[in-house]
């Protein structure tokens, strides 16, 4: 029996990496406790380092182990709960899903820079650099190709919700925040992600977080 897991996350409005494992675990009904570590306080760095060797969030503590990278957390959840659907069951599609997750994990630097995560904000972006637009186009191509291969199997990238959807969820919020022009098929997929109950809960909590700070 796995002990209770604790996931340490950053501010919901800004921490895209925290959203990924949090959404994955909530949507797949993996039980865990969460602890929010405010990212903009003087004591934040020391507080995070008490849990994370890298000094970054998210961090998962379980069975005496500490895992401090979103992709490593994802793979651990797959090991602990192999029947929850973290990855597609088909080997080829699982390899495809892992590839696009790894691409999100390591790429899209210009998209991250020009469209930083801010869930509650609305900042229409009328111009992107060529490299950032290339990133946007690549994301939409990834979504289109995965969805075309999963027609009739469900509304997510590989039919059923998986780690692939969790890893691209923050991009959905960024496209929303900056009013990025997207294709109709991309908009349908974005609406699917934004309508998830855990996603709505995360967004609602982000709004409260921002309102509290504004007081």
N, CA, C and O of each residue as an XYZ file, in Angstrom:
860
protein
N       0.847     -1.186      0.000
C       0.000      0.000      0.000
C       0.890      1.246      0.000
O       1.771      1.393      0.846
N       0.647      2.124     -0.947
C       1.422      3.354     -1.033
C       0.999      4.328      0.056
O      -0.192      4.534      0.287
N       1.975      4.923      0.721
C       1.678      5.913      1.730
C       1.075      7.166      1.083
O       1.127      7.343     -0.134
N       0.505      8.025      1.929
C      -0.047      9.268      1.422
C       1.035     10.089      0.751
O       2.132     10.248      1.287
N       0.723     10.603     -0.411
C       1.669     11.410     -1.153
C       1.388     12.885     -0.907
O       0.242     13.292     -0.718
N       2.443     13.670     -0.913
C       2.314     15.119     -0.775
C       2.954     15.781     -1.974
O       4.121     15.538     -2.282
N       2.182     16.623     -2.653
C       2.669     17.355     -3.810
C       2.809     18.824     -3.426
O       1.839     19.474     -3.036
N       4.018     19.328     -3.542
C       4.298     20.737     -3.276
C       4.247     21.491     -4.609
O       4.934     21.142     -5.569
N       3.418     22.527     -4.636
C       3.234     23.284     -5.869
C       3.471     24.766     -5.611
O       3.495     25.215     -4.465
N       3.645     25.524     -6.700
C       3.779     26.971     -6.592
C       2.440     27.643     -6.807
O       1.402     26.984     -6.874
N       2.473     28.958     -6.915
C       1.258     29.736     -7.142
C       0.501     29.210     -8.348
O       1.084     29.005     -9.413
N      -0.795     28.992     -8.184
C      -1.591     28.426     -9.268
C      -1.657     29.350    -10.489
O      -1.703     28.876    -11.624
N      -1.663     30.640    -10.262
C      -1.797     31.551    -11.388
C      -0.578     31.543    -12.297
O      -0.688     31.834    -13.488
N       0.575     31.215    -11.745
C       1.821     31.386    -12.493
C       2.632     30.114    -12.719
O       3.476     30.074    -13.615
N       2.392     29.084    -11.929
C       3.281     27.920    -11.964
C       2.786     26.844    -12.933
O       2.021     25.955    -12.558
N       3.227     26.941    -14.159
C       2.797     25.992    -15.186
C       3.280     24.579    -14.888
O       2.551     23.615    -15.123
N       4.502     24.443    -14.373
C       5.036     23.112    -14.104
C       4.286     22.444    -12.972
O       4.136     21.223    -12.965
N       3.808     23.234    -12.003
C       3.020     22.656    -10.906
C       1.690     22.116    -11.407
O       1.218     21.076    -10.946
N       1.084     22.833    -12.361
C      -0.222     22.413    -12.874
C      -0.163     21.024    -13.494
O      -1.111     20.249    -13.361
N       0.916     20.704    -14.158
C       0.974     19.458    -14.931
C       0.753     18.209    -14.075
O      -0.195     17.468    -14.334
N       1.587     17.948    -13.067
C       1.333     16.736    -12.261
C       0.070     16.855    -11.417
O      -0.609     15.857    -11.175
N      -0.254     18.069    -10.966
C      -1.467     18.259    -10.163
C      -2.699     17.848    -10.964
O      -3.537     17.089    -10.477
N      -2.808     18.350    -12.195
C      -3.960     18.028    -13.042
C      -3.987     16.538    -13.368
O      -5.044     15.908    -13.331
N      -2.832     15.984    -13.684
C      -2.755     14.554    -13.992
C      -3.301     13.723    -12.835
O      -4.119     12.826    -13.038
N      -2.852     14.021    -11.644
C      -3.238     13.227    -10.479
C      -4.702     13.443    -10.107
O      -5.403     12.495     -9.754
N      -5.156     14.676    -10.186
C      -6.559     14.944     -9.874
C      -7.493     14.277    -10.891
O      -8.476     13.642    -10.510
N      -7.184     14.421    -12.173
C      -8.070     13.877    -13.199
C      -8.098     12.355    -13.172
O      -9.130     11.745    -13.452
N      -6.979     11.747    -12.841
C      -6.915     10.285    -12.788
C      -7.217      9.738    -11.395
O      -7.060      8.545    -11.132
N      -7.655     10.642    -10.502
C      -8.087     10.256     -9.156
C      -6.994      9.530     -8.369
O      -7.243      8.526     -7.700
N      -5.795     10.061     -8.470
C      -4.682      9.590     -7.647
C      -4.691     10.411     -6.359
O      -4.565     11.634     -6.421
N      -4.835      9.777     -5.192
C      -4.952     10.539     -3.948
C      -3.636     11.177     -3.512
O      -2.580     10.547     -3.557
N      -3.717     12.433     -3.093
C      -2.530     13.113     -2.583
C      -2.949     14.352     -1.792
O      -4.042     14.891     -1.966
N      -2.043     14.778     -0.921
C      -2.193     16.059     -0.241
C      -1.428     17.095     -1.042
O      -0.446     16.762     -1.707
N      -1.858     18.334     -0.989
C      -1.125     19.390     -1.688
C      -0.707     20.472     -0.713
O      -1.416     20.770      0.248
N       0.440     21.050     -0.970
C       0.956     22.173     -0.196
C       1.396     23.245     -1.187
O       2.220     22.995     -2.067
N       0.840     24.431     -1.033
C       1.188     25.541     -1.923
C       2.323     26.340     -1.294
O       2.220     26.780     -0.149
N       3.397     26.524     -2.040
C       4.541     27.317     -1.594
C       4.558     28.611     -2.398
O       4.827     28.592     -3.599
N       4.275     29.716     -1.754
C       4.257     31.010     -2.445
C       5.627     31.296     -3.051
O       6.655     31.124     -2.396
N       5.631     31.733     -4.302
C       6.893     31.880     -5.026
C       7.515     33.269     -4.920
O       8.640     33.472     -5.376
N       6.810     34.225     -4.331
C       7.304     35.595     -4.357
C       7.591     36.166     -2.974
O       7.564     37.382     -2.779
N       7.868     35.283     -2.015
C       8.200     35.752     -0.677
C       9.696     35.620     -0.421
O      10.385     34.844     -1.084
N      10.190     36.388      0.548
C      11.621     36.388      0.844
C      12.106     35.014      1.280
O      13.228     34.610      0.973
N      11.235     34.293      2.009
C      11.639     32.989      2.546
C      11.341     31.832      1.590
O      11.575     30.673      1.933
N      10.825     32.136      0.393
C      10.398     31.081     -0.526
C      11.517     30.114     -0.881
O      11.330     28.900     -0.808
N      12.671     30.632     -1.263
C      13.762     29.757     -1.717
C      14.150     28.747     -0.647
O      14.298     27.558     -0.928
N      14.313     29.227      0.579
C      14.700     28.320      1.660
C      13.594     27.301      1.938
O      13.869     26.136      2.222
N      12.350     27.749      1.854
C      11.229     26.848      2.126
C      11.163     25.740      1.079
O      10.945     24.576      1.415
N      11.348     26.098     -0.177
C      11.308     25.092     -1.235
C      12.486     24.134     -1.108
O      12.333     22.930     -1.312
N      13.658     24.664     -0.771
C      14.839     23.805     -0.677
C      14.743     22.790      0.461
O      15.471     21.797      0.463
N      13.866     23.023      1.412
C      13.657     22.018      2.453
C      13.009     20.759      1.885
O      13.074     19.686      2.485
N      12.394     20.908      0.736
C      11.714     19.772      0.114
C      12.336     19.371     -1.229
O      12.254     18.209     -1.629
N      12.957     20.331     -1.922
C      13.433     20.086     -3.291
C      14.917     20.385     -3.428
O      15.334     21.521     -3.202
N      15.721     19.399     -3.791
C      17.158     19.638     -4.002
C      17.435     20.677     -5.083
O      18.455     21.365     -5.041
N      16.518     20.793     -6.057
C      16.717     21.747     -7.155
C      16.267     23.154     -6.788
O      16.585     24.117     -7.486
N      15.527     23.269     -5.689
C      14.999     24.569     -5.307
C      13.826     24.999     -6.155
O      13.488     26.181     -6.207
N      13.190     24.021     -6.833
C      12.073     24.328     -7.713
C      10.878     23.442     -7.380
O      11.015     22.388     -6.761
N       9.707     23.896     -7.806
C       8.490     23.088     -7.692
C       8.046     22.712     -9.097
O       8.395     23.389    -10.063
N       7.267     21.621     -9.215
C       6.655     20.809     -8.175
C       7.628     19.798     -7.575
O       8.671     19.477     -8.144
N       7.236     19.315     -6.404
C       7.976     18.270     -5.712
C       6.959     17.280     -5.153
O       5.957     17.682     -4.561
N       7.213     16.005     -5.338
C       6.342     14.975     -4.784
C       7.119     14.173     -3.750
O       8.221     13.696     -4.019
N       6.527     14.028     -2.550
C       7.115     13.191     -1.508
C       6.215     11.977     -1.316
O       5.013     12.121     -1.093
N       6.793     10.779     -1.402
C       6.016      9.545     -1.245
C       6.942      8.413     -0.813
O       8.016      8.225     -1.385
N       6.522      7.671      0.190
C       7.274      6.494      0.661
C       8.743      6.804      0.931
O       9.615      5.988      0.634
N       9.014      7.965      1.485
C      10.388      8.325      1.811
C      11.199      8.831      0.636
O      12.365      9.191      0.795
N      10.598      8.862     -0.536
C      11.304      9.346     -1.727
C      10.862     10.769     -2.065
O       9.718     11.152     -1.818
N      11.775     11.538     -2.628
C      11.479     12.893     -3.075
C      11.721     12.959     -4.576
O      12.803     12.612     -5.051
N      10.729     13.398     -5.312
C      10.826     13.505     -6.771
C      10.534     14.953     -7.122
O       9.478     15.476     -6.766
N      11.466     15.612     -7.824
C      11.346     17.056     -7.967
C      11.316     17.550     -9.420
O      11.748     18.667     -9.704
N      10.828     16.756    -10.298
C      10.673     17.177    -11.691
C       9.334     16.659    -12.186
O       8.953     15.531    -11.873
N       8.617     17.464    -12.954
C       7.260     17.100    -13.362
C       7.221     15.817    -14.192
O       6.298     15.014    -14.050
N       8.206     15.622    -15.047
C       8.218     14.409    -15.858
C       8.570     13.187    -15.007
O       7.997     12.112    -15.185
N       9.508     13.360    -14.091
C       9.852     12.257    -13.187
C       8.659     11.906    -12.297
O       8.415     10.731    -12.025
N       7.921     12.910    -11.848
C       6.717     12.664    -11.054
C       5.709     11.870    -11.873
O       5.096     10.926    -11.375
N       5.546     12.257    -13.124
C       4.609     11.568    -14.014
C       4.959     10.094    -14.150
O       4.083      9.234    -14.064
N       6.229      9.803    -14.360
C       6.645      8.408    -14.517
C       6.470      7.624    -13.214
O       6.129      6.441    -13.244
N       6.701      8.272    -12.080
C       6.488      7.592    -10.809
C       5.009      7.266    -10.607
O       4.666      6.178    -10.145
N       4.141      8.206    -10.953
C       2.699      7.953    -10.837
C       2.303      6.775    -11.724
O       1.471      5.953    -11.340
N       2.898      6.698    -12.902
C       2.621      5.569    -13.800
C       3.059      4.257    -13.161
O       2.359      3.250    -13.272
N       4.207      4.261    -12.494
C       4.688      3.048    -11.833
C       3.785      2.652    -10.669
O       3.488      1.472    -10.482
N       3.355      3.625     -9.900
C       2.542      3.334     -8.717
C       1.103      2.987     -9.053
O       0.460      2.205     -8.352
N       0.595      3.586    -10.151
C      -0.798      3.381    -10.549
C      -0.862      3.031    -12.038
O      -1.372      3.822    -12.833
N      -0.357      1.870    -12.421
C      -0.238      1.520    -13.842
C      -1.567      1.391    -14.571
O      -1.598      1.407    -15.801
N      -2.661      1.265    -13.834
C      -3.963      1.084    -14.477
C      -4.785      2.369    -14.552
O      -5.943      2.328    -14.966
N      -4.216      3.498    -14.164
C      -4.975      4.745    -14.152
C      -4.989      5.461    -15.500
O      -5.783      6.379    -15.701
N      -4.127      5.056    -16.416
C      -4.144      5.682    -17.735
C      -3.209      6.862    -17.884
O      -3.487      7.777    -18.659
N      -2.107      6.858    -17.156
C      -1.122      7.935    -17.311
C      -0.643      7.997    -18.753
O      -0.491      9.080    -19.318
N      -0.406      6.835    -19.346
C       0.015      6.733    -20.749
C      -0.953      5.834    -21.514
O      -1.611      4.988    -20.909
N      -1.051      6.004    -22.832
C      -1.883      5.096    -23.640
C      -1.416      3.649    -23.476
O      -0.235      3.396    -23.240
N      -2.337      2.712    -23.600
C      -1.984      1.299    -23.419
C      -1.245      0.727    -24.627
O      -0.402     -0.157    -24.476
N      -1.556      1.222    -25.816
C      -0.882      0.742    -27.022
C       0.571      1.221    -27.034
O       0.842      2.396    -26.786
N       1.500      0.313    -27.322
C       2.925      0.644    -27.239
C       3.324      1.786    -28.162
O       4.052      2.688    -27.749
N       2.854      1.760    -29.410
C       3.236      2.803    -30.364
C       2.669      4.159    -29.968
O       3.340      5.185    -30.081
N       1.424      4.146    -29.503
C       0.815      5.415    -29.101
C       1.428      5.913    -27.786
O       1.524      7.117    -27.552
N       1.833      4.985    -26.949
C       2.514      5.374    -25.709
C       3.848      6.051    -26.027
O       4.220      7.039    -25.394
N       4.561      5.506    -27.017
C       5.827      6.123    -27.438
C       5.581      7.511    -28.017
O       6.348      8.439    -27.762
N       4.517      7.653    -28.792
C       4.143      8.940    -29.371
C       3.812      9.938    -28.252
O       4.291     11.071    -28.266
N       3.003      9.515    -27.299
C       2.628     10.392    -26.189
C       3.854     10.816    -25.392
O       3.983     11.982    -25.019
N       4.745      9.881    -25.133
C       5.960     10.229    -24.385
C       6.824     11.213    -25.181
O       7.464     12.089    -24.600
N       6.841     11.070    -26.478
C       7.644     11.962    -27.319
C       7.127     13.396    -27.271
O       7.915     14.334    -27.150
N       5.807     13.573    -27.365
C       5.296     14.946    -27.361
C       5.362     15.551    -25.959
O       5.483     16.768    -25.817
N       5.285     14.720    -24.933
C       5.468     15.219    -23.573
C       6.913     15.660    -23.378
O       7.169     16.722    -22.812
N       7.853     14.849    -23.843
C       9.267     15.213    -23.738
C       9.556     16.484    -24.531
O      10.355     17.318    -24.105
N       8.898     16.632    -25.693
C       9.091     17.842    -26.490
C       8.601     19.069    -25.720
O       9.262     20.108    -25.717
N       7.448     18.948    -25.071
C       6.953     20.054    -24.257
C       7.887     20.336    -23.087
O       8.110     21.489    -22.718
N       8.421     19.284    -22.518
C       9.293     19.411    -21.350
C      10.584     20.138    -21.684
O      11.136     20.843    -20.839
N      11.070     19.975    -22.909
C      12.411     20.483    -23.236
C      12.436     21.595    -24.279
O      13.491     22.180    -24.522
N      11.311     21.898    -24.894
C      11.304     22.827    -26.027
C      10.384     24.023    -25.781
O       9.977     24.289    -24.651
N      10.068     24.734    -26.859
C       9.126     25.856    -26.840
C       9.596     27.015    -25.961
O       8.797     27.637    -25.262
N      10.895     27.298    -26.002
C      11.459     28.360    -25.161
C      10.885     29.729    -25.501
O      10.636     30.536    -24.606
N      10.673     29.997    -26.783
C      10.175     31.322    -27.169
C       8.706     31.496    -26.816
O       8.278     32.591    -26.453
N       7.937     30.424    -26.922
C       6.540     30.476    -26.485
C       6.490     30.773    -24.981
O       5.707     31.613    -24.537
N       7.325     30.085    -24.205
C       7.337     30.307    -22.760
C       7.716     31.746    -22.426
O       7.151     32.350    -21.514
N       8.671     32.285    -23.168
C       9.167     33.633    -22.887
C       8.128     34.696    -23.229
O       7.903     35.617    -22.444
N       7.499     34.577    -24.382
C       6.584     35.624    -24.851
C       5.150     35.431    -24.365
O       4.361     36.376    -24.364
N       4.812     34.214    -23.955
C       3.461     33.931    -23.469
C       3.567     33.273    -22.094
O       3.138     32.134    -21.904
N       4.136     33.996    -21.151
C       4.324     33.424    -19.818
C       2.973     33.149    -19.167
O       1.986     33.827    -19.452
N       2.941     32.159    -18.298
C       1.668     31.741    -17.720
C       1.115     32.799    -16.773
O       1.810     33.279    -15.877
N      -0.140     33.150    -16.989
C      -0.863     34.076    -16.123
C      -2.341     33.775    -16.349
O      -2.995     34.422    -17.167
N      -2.858     32.799    -15.628
C      -4.181     32.250    -15.913
C      -5.283     33.299    -15.833
O      -6.193     33.306    -16.663
N      -5.211     34.172    -14.856
C      -6.317     35.103    -14.635
C      -6.225     36.363    -15.490
O      -7.182     37.135    -15.552
N      -5.094     36.582    -16.146
C      -4.928     37.786    -16.948
C      -5.481     37.633    -18.356
O      -5.694     36.518    -18.832
N      -5.711     38.758    -19.016
C      -6.074     38.774    -20.435
C      -5.267     39.872    -21.098
O      -5.514     41.060    -20.890
N      -4.292     39.453    -21.903
C      -3.377     40.381    -22.534
C      -3.269     40.049    -24.023
O      -2.328     39.371    -24.435
N      -4.216     40.515    -24.830
C      -4.169     40.193    -26.271
C      -2.808     40.516    -26.871
O      -2.299     41.630    -26.744
N      -2.245     39.534    -27.513
C      -0.915     39.674    -28.103
C      -1.098     39.814    -29.617
O      -1.475     38.863    -30.302
N      -0.829     40.993    -30.110
C      -1.097     41.246    -31.529
C       0.070     40.852    -32.431
O      -0.062     40.804    -33.654
N       1.197     40.574    -31.815
C       2.353     40.177    -32.630
C       3.246     39.251    -31.822
O       3.548     39.527    -30.661
N       3.661     38.165    -32.430
C       4.629     37.251    -31.852
C       5.876     37.246    -32.724
O       5.800     37.482    -33.930
N       7.015     36.979    -32.117
C       8.222     36.817    -32.915
C       8.059     35.606    -33.823
O       7.210     34.747    -33.586
N       8.864     35.549    -34.842
C       8.800     34.427    -35.781
C       9.016     33.100    -35.065
O       8.341     32.111    -35.353
N       9.959     33.085    -34.132
C      10.261     31.834    -33.426
C       9.127     31.440    -32.477
O       8.818     30.256    -32.342
N       8.506     32.427    -31.819
C       7.379     32.110    -30.938
C       6.178     31.632    -31.740
O       5.472     30.719    -31.311
N       5.939     32.240    -32.904
C       4.844     31.794    -33.755
C       5.098     30.383    -34.262
O       4.172     29.585    -34.406
N       6.358     30.088    -34.529
C       6.712     28.710    -34.927
C       6.346     27.734    -33.808
O       5.819     26.653    -34.073
N       6.625     28.117    -32.553
C       6.265     27.259    -31.420
C       4.757     27.061    -31.342
O       4.280     25.945    -31.133
N       4.009     28.147    -31.511
C       2.543     28.060    -31.480
C       2.051     27.107    -32.566
O       1.211     26.241    -32.319
N       2.588     27.283    -33.766
C       2.173     26.430    -34.887
C       2.521     24.969    -34.631
O       1.760     24.066    -34.981
N       3.675     24.750    -34.018
C       4.089     23.377    -33.717
C       3.142     22.738    -32.698
O       2.776     21.572    -32.841
N       2.748     23.489    -31.681
C       1.815     22.963    -30.690
C       0.503     22.565    -31.355
O      -0.028     21.484    -31.096
N      -0.019     23.441    -32.213
C      -1.292     23.131    -32.869
C      -1.161     21.935    -33.803
O      -2.108     21.168    -33.976
N       0.018     21.779    -34.405
C       0.248     20.608    -35.258
C       0.270     19.328    -34.427
O      -0.271     18.304    -34.844
N       0.889     19.388    -33.265
C       0.912     18.235    -32.356
C      -0.512     17.847    -31.975
O      -0.885     16.675    -32.028
N      -1.293     18.837    -31.596
C      -2.677     18.561    -31.222
C      -3.462     17.961    -32.390
O      -4.192     16.983    -32.225
N      -3.303     18.550    -33.553
C      -4.063     18.095    -34.734
C      -3.718     16.654    -35.082
O      -4.613     15.843    -35.321
N      -2.434     16.328    -35.112
C      -2.015     14.982    -35.502
C      -2.499     13.932    -34.501
O      -2.962     12.860    -34.889
N      -2.387     14.253    -33.213
C      -2.831     13.297    -32.193
C      -4.348     13.116    -32.230
O      -4.848     11.996    -32.121
N      -5.072     14.213    -32.384
C      -6.530     14.126    -32.414
C      -7.013     13.375    -33.663
O      -7.963     12.597    -33.578
N      -6.386     13.590    -34.798
C      -6.781     12.883    -36.013
C      -6.609     11.379    -35.865
O      -7.389     10.597    -36.409
N      -5.584     10.984    -35.126
C      -5.329      9.559    -34.926
C      -6.253      8.952    -33.868
O      -6.268      7.737    -33.674
N      -7.026      9.809    -33.183
C      -7.876      9.330    -32.088
C      -9.352      9.624    -32.327
O     -10.148      9.628    -31.388
N      -9.713      9.867    -33.569
C     -11.106     10.184    -33.886
C     -12.026      9.058    -33.405
O     -11.773      7.883    -33.669
N     -13.079      9.429    -32.708
C     -14.046      8.454    -32.228
C     -13.673      7.759    -30.944
O     -14.433      6.926    -30.450
N     -12.502      8.086    -30.384
C     -12.038      7.398    -29.179
C     -12.163      8.248    -27.925
O     -11.938      7.755    -26.819
N     -12.513      9.506    -28.079
C     -12.592     10.412    -26.943
C     -12.067     11.772    -27.324
O     -11.481     11.916    -28.397
N     -12.255     12.794    -26.478
C     -11.938     14.173    -26.853
C     -10.506     14.616    -26.592
O     -10.147     15.759    -26.876
N      -9.681     13.713    -26.049
C      -8.335     14.118    -25.659
C      -7.314     13.737    -26.737
O      -7.676     13.155    -27.760
N      -6.058     14.061    -26.509
C      -5.039     13.857    -27.551
C      -4.926     12.401    -27.977
O      -4.701     12.114    -29.152
N      -5.080     11.489    -27.036
C      -5.020     10.066    -27.379
C      -6.317      9.366    -27.000
O      -6.321      8.213    -26.569
N      -7.408     10.085    -27.170
C      -8.724      9.540    -26.858
C      -9.093      9.781    -25.407
O      -9.905     10.654    -25.101
N      -8.496      9.009    -24.521
C      -8.699      9.200    -23.081
C      -7.661     10.173    -22.538
O      -6.582     10.331    -23.110
N      -7.998     10.816    -21.438
C      -7.068     11.747    -20.793
C      -5.793     11.009    -20.407
O      -5.836      9.882    -19.914
N      -4.647     11.668    -20.641
C      -3.353     11.077    -20.311
C      -2.375     12.176    -19.925
O      -2.731     13.353    -19.875
N      -1.151     11.778    -19.656
C      -0.103     12.741    -19.321
C       0.096     13.772    -20.428
O       0.473     14.912    -20.159
N      -0.159     13.371    -21.670
C      -0.003     14.315    -22.779
C      -0.912     15.521    -22.602
O      -0.487     16.654    -22.828
N      -2.143     15.294    -22.206
C      -3.087     16.392    -21.988
C      -2.664     17.249    -20.798
O      -2.775     18.474    -20.845
N      -2.184     16.618    -19.742
C      -1.744     17.360    -18.568
C      -0.566     18.270    -18.906
O      -0.484     19.392    -18.406
N       0.334     17.796    -19.742
C       1.519     18.592    -20.059
C       1.204     19.761    -20.998
O       1.912     20.768    -20.986
N       0.164     19.637    -21.799
C      -0.182     20.741    -22.703
C      -1.258     21.652    -22.121
O      -1.591     22.669    -22.728
N      -1.810     21.307    -20.952
C      -2.842     22.140    -20.334
C      -2.370     23.570    -20.062
O      -3.136     24.500    -20.311
N      -1.143     23.796    -19.562
C      -0.715     25.172    -19.347
C      -0.632     25.979    -20.653
O      -0.830     27.194    -20.646
N      -0.342     25.312    -21.752
C      -0.314     26.013    -23.034
C      -1.723     26.464    -23.423
O      -1.909     27.537    -23.997
N      -2.704     25.630    -23.100
C      -4.100     26.013    -23.334
C      -4.401     27.314    -22.607
O      -5.019     28.212    -23.178
N      -3.972     27.427    -21.353
C      -4.242     28.655    -20.600
C      -3.476     29.835    -21.179
O      -3.975     30.960    -21.157
N      -2.290     29.605    -21.691
C      -1.506     30.699    -22.273
C      -2.166     31.209    -23.552
O      -2.239     32.418    -23.775
N      -2.636     30.311    -24.373
C      -3.351     30.738    -25.581
C      -4.588     31.542    -25.201
O      -4.954     32.495    -25.889
N      -5.224     31.158    -24.112
C      -6.408     31.865    -23.633
C      -6.032     33.255    -23.106
O      -6.687     34.246    -23.429
N      -4.995     33.316    -22.310
C      -4.568     34.580    -21.703
C      -4.187     35.624    -22.749
O      -4.543     36.796    -22.627
N      -3.465     35.191    -23.771
C      -2.943     36.132    -24.761
C      -3.794     36.203    -26.029
O      -3.404     36.821    -27.020
N      -4.960     35.562    -25.979
C      -5.920     35.580    -27.090
C      -5.205     35.225    -28.398
O      -5.324     35.925    -29.403
N      -4.470     34.131    -28.354
C      -3.708     33.684    -29.530
C      -4.677     33.105    -30.560
O      -5.492     32.248    -30.218
N      -4.605     33.550    -31.800
C      -5.469     32.963    -32.833
C      -5.152     31.484    -33.019
O      -3.994     31.110    -33.207
N      -6.177     30.650    -32.966
C      -5.986     29.209    -33.117
C      -6.998     28.672    -34.111
O      -7.992     29.328    -34.422
N      -6.735     27.486    -34.600
C      -7.675     26.839    -35.508
C      -8.923     26.408    -34.756
O      -8.923     26.346    -33.527
N      -9.976     26.114    -35.488
C     -11.208     25.675    -34.857
C     -10.994     24.369    -34.102
O     -11.512     24.196    -32.998
N     -10.232     23.447    -34.691
C      -9.995     22.174    -34.012
C      -9.175     22.369    -32.737
O      -9.371     21.650    -31.757
N      -8.260     23.335    -32.748
C      -7.494     23.641    -31.540
C      -8.401     24.234    -30.471
O      -8.262     23.920    -29.289
N      -9.331     25.093    -30.889
C     -10.269     25.695    -29.941
C     -11.147     24.630    -29.283
O     -11.417     24.702    -28.084
N     -11.589     23.656    -30.054
C     -12.401     22.569    -29.487
C     -11.599     21.817    -28.431
O     -12.116     21.497    -27.361
N     -10.349     21.541    -28.732
C      -9.511     20.830    -27.765
C      -9.281     21.689    -26.523
O      -9.341     21.183    -25.402
N      -9.021     22.974    -26.712
C      -8.823     23.868    -25.579
C     -10.054     23.892    -24.678
O      -9.940     23.846    -23.453
N     -11.215     23.962    -25.290
C     -12.457     23.978    -24.507
C     -12.622     22.682    -23.709
O     -13.132     22.690    -22.588
N     -12.184     21.575    -24.302
C     -12.243     20.292    -23.601
C     -11.394     20.321    -22.336
O     -11.837     19.878    -21.276
N     -10.190     20.837    -22.444
C      -9.295     20.915    -21.291
C      -9.839     21.884    -20.247
O      -9.852     21.575    -19.056
N     -10.284     23.049    -20.694
C     -10.758     24.075    -19.763
C     -12.036     23.671    -19.043
O     -12.356     24.219    -17.988
N     -12.768     22.713    -19.608
C     -14.023     22.281    -18.988
C     -13.834     21.163    -17.967
O     -14.784     20.801    -17.273
N     -12.636     20.613    -17.862
C     -12.385     19.560    -16.881
C     -12.615     20.093    -15.474
O     -12.222     21.215    -15.154
N     -13.248     19.292    -14.646
C     -13.547     19.744    -13.288
C     -12.287     20.146    -12.512
O     -12.284     21.202    -11.880
N     -11.209     19.335    -12.537
C      -9.997     19.763    -11.827
C      -9.404     21.044    -12.414
O      -8.862     21.873    -11.683
N      -9.507     21.203    -13.726
C      -8.970     22.415    -14.356
C      -9.762     23.641    -13.900
O      -9.184     24.690    -13.613
N     -11.074     23.503    -13.836
C     -11.893     24.620    -13.362
C     -11.559     24.942    -11.908
O     -11.522     26.109    -11.517
N     -11.318     23.905    -11.113
C     -10.964     24.119     -9.706
C      -9.634     24.859     -9.590
O      -9.489     25.754     -8.757
N      -8.663     24.487    -10.425
C      -7.357     25.160    -10.408
C      -7.520     26.633    -10.786
O      -6.948     27.504    -10.130
N      -8.287     26.918    -11.825
C      -8.498     28.294    -12.282
C      -9.225     29.113    -11.224
O      -8.866     30.264    -10.974
N     -10.246     28.526    -10.602
C     -10.976     29.229     -9.550
C     -10.047     29.576     -8.388
O     -10.112     30.675     -7.838
N      -9.189     28.634     -8.022
C      -8.245     28.878     -6.930
C      -7.226     29.943     -7.327
O      -6.793     30.726     -6.481
N      -6.842     29.983     -8.594
C      -5.913     31.011     -9.071
C      -6.543     32.395     -8.951
O      -5.872     33.362     -8.592
N      -7.829     32.483     -9.253
C      -8.527     33.776     -9.145
C      -8.554     34.253     -7.692
O      -8.297     35.424     -7.410
N      -8.864     33.345     -6.782
C      -8.882     33.698     -5.361
C      -7.496     34.146     -4.917
O      -7.353     35.115     -4.173
N      -6.490     33.436     -5.378
C      -5.106     33.756     -5.047
C      -4.760     35.176     -5.473
O      -4.153     35.927     -4.710
N      -5.143     35.543     -6.683
C      -4.839     36.885     -7.206
C      -5.649     37.939     -6.469
O      -5.125     39.004     -6.144
N      -6.908     37.660     -6.204
C      -7.773     38.610     -5.490
C      -7.245     38.847     -4.075
O      -7.273     39.974     -3.580
N      -6.771     37.801     -3.438
C      -6.231     37.924     -2.077
C      -5.003     38.819     -2.059
O      -4.841     39.650     -1.165
N      -4.140     38.645     -3.050
C      -2.923     39.450     -3.117
C      -3.222     40.911     -3.410
O      -2.450     41.793     -3.034
N      -4.346     41.172     -4.082
C      -4.700     42.530     -4.469
C      -5.281     43.328     -3.303
O      -5.392     44.551     -3.387
N      -5.646     42.661     -2.238
C      -6.270     43.355     -1.104
C      -5.251     44.129     -0.288
O      -5.610     44.768      0.701
